[in-house]
Amino acid sequence: MRVNVHERIADVPRDEWNRLAGDDYPFLRHEFLHAAERHGCVSPEQGWSPRHLTIGDGKHLRAAMPLYEKAHSWGEFVFDWAWANAYEQAGLSYYPKLVSAVPFTPAPSRRLLLSDPADQDAASALLQAGVALAKESECSSLHILFPSAAEIPLLRDAGLLMRKDCQFHWHNDGYRCFDDFLAGFTSVKRKKAKRDRRRVRENGIEFRRLHGPDIDAETWSVVYRLISRTFLIRGATPYYSEDFFREISAGLPGNILVILAEIDSVAVAAAVFFESGQRLYGRYWGCDGHYDSLHFETCYYQGIDYCIETQKSVFEPGTQGEHKISRGFSPVSTWSAHWLAHPQFANAIEQYLNEEGQHVDRYMDAVDSHTPYKAPADKS
């Protein structure tokens, strides 16, 4: 089974890639990955060198996998800095490494894109090709970040080391409106959520939703200025450029949502979301100052409102943030899979991952006991 390596997503036929990627995950779309590469957000200069894998004859693809050769570990959200430090202390090079992921996007989705979901031979061929490419390129390792839950057994059976982590997602329990959602909270937590929302209204802040076709160049400049402040405050630069957002706004018009917070029709904050038929993804946020509870309202409550109105099943607001628990988000498991060329390091990391996984389990049990929802016996 011949596996091809592509140094540009542009070399892969768009329609064929999208046929494999499907419509469930906008980040896997050819338009998204191509815009990231075309505008230099993902490039060798940025430490991301595309090495996308495909199986097929160029006209018809049987399988594919997004893949990058990395010169660092930034923008991955699966933290392996300690592994890199251990390699360095041992006089070994951890970089370059191979990473199958969507750059800067910690959203679980398929990494093995198959024409036939049951084609285990093609899936295995992609993994074997990834390991072979790592060896040929003298990479230390191959990492599959945020794979879908359905891919976990295959990755485990292939001998990759599995790493467990946790995110906080909101699940739609058939709510009719936001008050219906809050009715499931305890009295104390329900009052707090309502107080958060009331404070925003008292500041004279109103919200406006914009979809891809509604966002012109001038509006994107405003949005980008706001979300850039979040990065700049942390001493970083935005992962994606303004030109990138403009391009995907046109190329994926049904998959992007911007919520603007405005005072007297002037934008003071913005949140950028992506969406599919059943899911909403919170990605970027920015504000021109401090407004009481505005972050919670714009990034979480407005997203929940939108999911209820559009009958979406899941809202994934991004990584980390225990403050999401009190806003109705629950802990869910996320995964990554790892192959390391150095056998001694592989053994040591395997032991570490087993211990880390137990810690994650205990952590998820602990935070799950602090959700705002009523105990089952209290619900009526």
C-alpha positions in Angstrom: 0.0 0.0 0.0 1.8 3.1 -1.2 1.8 6.1 1.2 2.6 9.5 -0.2 4.2 12.4 1.8 3.1 15.9 0.9 5.0 19.0 2.0 2.0 21.2 1.2 -1.7 20.6 1.7 -2.2 22.4 -1.6 -0.7 19.3 -3.3 -3.6 17.2 -2.1 -6.8 17.5 -4.1 -9.2 19.6 -2.0 -12.3 17.7 -2.8 -10.7 14.3 -2.1 -9.3 15.5 1.2 -12.6 16.9 2.2 -14.4 13.8 1.2 -12.3 11.9 3.8 -12.5 14.6 6.4 -16.2 15.0 6.2 -18.3 17.9 7.6 -18.2 17.1 11.3 -14.9 18.9 12.2 -14.3 22.2 10.4 -10.6 22.2 11.5 -9.9 19.2 9.3 -11.2 20.8 6.2 -8.8 21.5 3.4 -9.7 25.1 3.4 -8.7 25.5 7.0 -5.4 23.7 6.7 -4.6 25.4 3.4 -5.3 28.9 4.7 -3.0 28.2 7.7 -0.1 27.2 5.4 -0.8 29.8 2.7 -0.6 32.7 5.1 2.5 31.4 6.9 0.9 30.7 10.2 1.9 27.1 9.7 5.3 26.9 8.0 8.9 25.7 8.5 9.8 29.3 9.6 7.2 28.9 12.4 8.5 25.4 13.3 5.6 23.5 11.6 6.8 21.7 8.4 3.9 19.9 6.7 4.4 16.2 6.1 0.8 15.1 5.3 0.2 11.5 4.4 -2.1 10.1 1.8 -2.9 6.7 0.4 -4.3 6.8 -3.2 -3.4 7.5 -6.8 -3.8 11.3 -6.7 -7.3 11.3 -8.1 -8.9 9.1 -5.5 -7.8 8.9 -1.9 -8.3 5.9 0.3 -6.9 7.5 3.4 -5.0 10.5 4.7 -3.5 11.9 7.9 -2.5 15.5 8.8 1.1 15.5 9.9 3.8 18.0 10.7 7.5 17.9 11.5 8.0 20.1 14.6 11.0 22.0 15.8 9.4 22.8 19.1 6.3 21.9 21.2 4.4 25.2 21.0 0.8 25.3 19.9 0.0 21.7 20.7 -1.8 21.8 24.1 -0.4 18.3 25.0 2.6 19.3 27.1 5.8 17.3 26.6 8.3 19.9 27.7 9.5 17.6 30.5 10.2 14.9 28.0 12.2 17.3 25.8 14.2 18.4 28.9 15.0 14.8 29.8 16.3 14.2 26.3 18.5 17.2 26.5 19.9 16.3 29.8 20.8 12.9 28.4 22.6 14.5 25.5 19.9 13.5 23.0 17.8 15.6 20.6 14.0 15.5 21.1 13.5 17.8 18.1 12.5 17.3 15.4 9.5 15.2 16.1 6.4 14.3 14.0 3.0 15.4 15.2 -0.4 14.5 13.8 -2.7 17.3 14.9 -4.6 20.4 13.8 -2.2 23.3 14.6 -3.2 25.4 17.6 -6.5 23.5 18.0 -7.1 21.3 21.0 -10.3 19.8 19.7 -10.6 16.0 19.5 -11.3 14.8 16.0 -10.2 12.0 13.6 -6.6 11.9 12.7 -6.9 8.8 10.5 -9.1 10.0 7.7 -10.5 6.9 5.9 -12.7 6.5 2.9 -14.2 3.4 4.5 -14.3 3.7 8.4 -13.8 0.0 8.6 -10.6 0.0 6.5 -8.2 -1.0 9.3 -5.5 -1.9 6.8 -5.3 1.7 5.6 -5.4 3.0 9.1 -2.5 0.7 10.1 -0.6 1.7 7.0 -0.8 5.4 7.9 0.5 4.7 11.4 3.3 2.5 10.1 4.2 5.1 7.5 4.3 7.8 10.3 6.7 5.7 12.3 8.8 4.9 9.2 9.0 8.6 8.3 10.1 9.5 11.8 12.9 7.0 11.5 13.9 8.2 8.1 13.8 11.8 9.1 15.7 11.1 12.3 12.8 12.4 14.4 12.7 11.4 18.0 9.0 10.5 18.1 5.6 10.4 16.5 2.6 12.0 18.4 -1.1 11.7 17.6 -2.8 14.6 19.5 -6.5 14.8 20.3 -7.6 11.7 18.3 -11.3 10.8 18.3 -12.6 8.4 20.9 -13.2 5.8 18.1 -9.5 5.8 17.2 -8.2 5.0 20.7 -8.5 1.2 20.5 -6.6 1.1 17.1 -3.8 3.4 18.4 -3.5 1.3 21.6 -3.4 -1.9 19.6 -0.7 -0.4 17.3 1.5 -0.2 20.4 1.5 3.5 20.9 1.6 4.9 24.4 -1.7 6.4 25.4 -1.8 9.6 27.4 -5.0 10.7 29.2 -6.0 14.3 29.9 -9.2 16.3 30.7 -11.2 19.1 29.2 -14.6 20.6 30.2 -17.5 20.3 27.7 -21.1 21.3 27.9 -23.8 18.8 26.8 -27.3 19.7 25.7 -29.8 17.7 27.7 -32.7 18.8 25.4 -33.0 22.3 27.0 -35.7 24.5 25.6 -34.1 27.8 26.7 -31.3 29.1 29.0 -33.6 29.2 32.0 -34.5 25.6 31.4 -30.8 24.9 31.5 -30.3 26.9 34.8 -33.3 25.0 36.3 -31.0 22.0 36.7 -28.6 24.0 38.9 -28.6 24.2 42.7 -30.2 27.4 44.0 -26.9 29.0 45.0 -25.3 28.3 41.6 -28.3 29.4 39.7 -28.4 32.7 41.5 -24.7 33.2 40.8 -25.1 32.6 37.0 -28.0 35.0 36.9 -26.0 37.6 38.8 -23.1 37.2 36.3 -25.5 37.9 33.4 -27.2 40.7 35.1 -23.9 42.6 35.7 -23.2 42.5 32.0 -26.6 43.9 31.2 -26.1 46.6 33.8 -23.0 47.8 32.0 -25.1 48.5 28.9 -23.5 45.6 26.9 -25.4 44.0 24.1 -24.5 41.1 21.9 -24.5 40.6 18.2 -23.8 37.3 16.3 -22.1 37.3 13.0 -21.5 34.3 10.7 -18.9 34.0 8.0 -20.7 35.9 5.2 -21.7 38.7 7.6 -18.1 39.5 8.6 -16.5 42.1 6.3 -12.8 43.1 6.3 -13.4 46.1 8.6 -15.2 43.9 11.2 -12.4 41.3 11.0 -9.9 44.1 11.8 -11.9 45.0 14.9 -12.3 41.4 16.0 -8.6 40.6 15.3 -7.5 43.7 17.3 -9.5 42.5 20.3 -8.4 38.9 20.3 -4.8 39.9 19.7 -4.8 41.7 23.1 -5.3 38.3 24.8 -2.1 37.0 23.3 -0.1 40.3 23.7 -1.0 40.5 27.4 0.7 37.1 27.8 3.7 38.2 25.8 2.8 36.2 22.8 1.6 36.8 19.2 -1.6 35.4 17.8 -1.3 31.9 16.2 -3.3 32.9 13.2 -3.2 36.1 11.1 -6.0 38.4 10.2 -5.6 37.3 6.6 -6.2 33.7 7.7 -9.5 34.6 9.4 -10.6 36.6 6.4 -9.9 33.6 4.1 -11.7 31.0 6.1 -14.6 33.4 6.7 -15.1 33.2 3.0 -14.0 29.6 2.5 -15.9 28.1 5.4 -18.8 30.5 5.7 -21.1 28.1 7.5 -18.5 27.1 10.1 -17.4 30.3 11.7 -19.3 32.4 14.3 -18.2 35.7 15.9 -20.1 37.1 18.9 -19.5 40.8 19.5 -20.1 42.5 22.8 -21.0 46.1 22.2 -21.7 49.3 24.1 -23.6 51.9 22.1 -22.8 49.9 18.9 -19.0 50.0 19.6 -17.3 46.6 20.0 -15.6 46.2 23.4 -15.1 42.4 23.3 -15.3 39.5 20.8 -15.3 35.7 20.8 -14.5 33.6 17.8 -16.2 30.2 17.5 -16.3 27.4 15.0 -19.3 25.2 14.5 -20.4 22.0 12.8 -23.9 20.5 12.7 -23.8 19.2 16.3 -20.9 21.0 17.9 -19.7 24.4 18.8 -16.0 25.2 19.5 -14.9 28.2 21.4 -11.5 29.3 20.2 -10.5 33.0 20.7 -11.5 35.8 23.0 -10.4 39.4 23.5 -11.6 42.5 25.3 -10.5 46.2 25.4 -10.7 46.4 29.2 -12.2 44.9 32.3 -16.0 44.5 32.4 -17.5 42.5 35.3 -18.4 38.9 34.2 -18.1 39.7 30.5 -15.6 36.9 29.7 -18.0 34.3 31.2 -21.0 35.8 29.3 -19.3 36.1 25.9 -17.4 32.9 25.9 -19.7 30.6 27.8 -23.2 31.7 28.4 -23.6 33.2 24.9 -22.3 29.9 23.4 -24.7 27.9 25.5 -27.5 30.1 24.4 -26.6 29.6 20.8 -26.3 25.8 21.2 -29.8 25.6 22.8 -31.3 27.7 20.0 -29.6 25.7 17.2 -30.0 22.3 19.0 -26.3 21.5 19.1 -25.3 18.6 21.3 -21.9 19.6 22.6 -20.0 22.8 23.3 -16.2 22.5 23.5 -14.8 25.8 24.9 -11.2 24.9 24.7 -8.6 23.6 27.2 -8.1 24.1 30.9 -10.2 26.4 33.1 -11.8 24.9 36.3 -14.0 28.0 36.3 -16.0 26.3 33.6 -17.3 23.8 36.0 -19.5 26.3 37.9 -20.9 27.4 34.5 -22.3 24.0 33.6 -19.4 22.3 31.9 -18.4 18.8 32.8 -15.0 16.9 32.7 -14.4 14.6 29.8 -11.4 12.5 28.8 -9.1 13.6 26.0 -6.3 11.5 24.6 -3.0 11.5 22.8 -0.9 8.6 21.5 2.9 8.5 21.3 5.7 6.5 19.7 9.3 7.1 20.8 12.3 5.8 19.0 14.5 5.5 22.1 13.5 2.3 23.9 14.7 3.3 27.4 12.9 6.7 27.2 9.8 4.9 25.8 9.8 2.6 28.9 10.3 5.5 31.3 7.5 7.5 29.7 5.1 4.6 29.6 5.5 4.2 33.4 5.0 8.0 33.8 1.9 7.9 31.7 0.4 5.1 33.8 0.9 7.1 36.9 -0.3 10.4 35.3 -3.5 8.7 34.0 -4.4 7.6 37.6 -3.9 11.2 38.7 -6.2 12.5 35.9 -8.9 10.0 36.9 -8.7 11.2 40.5 -8.8 14.8 39.4 -11.9 14.2 37.1 -13.7 12.5 40.0 -12.9 15.4 42.3 -14.0 18.2 39.9 -17.1 16.3 38.8 -18.3 16.5 42.4 -18.3 20.3 42.1 -20.6 20.7 39.1 -23.5 23.2 39.7 -26.2 20.6 38.9 -28.6 19.3 41.5 -28.1 15.8 42.9 -30.3 13.3 41.0 -32.6 12.9 44.1 -33.2 16.7 44.1 -34.4 16.8 40.5 -38.0 16.8 39.7 
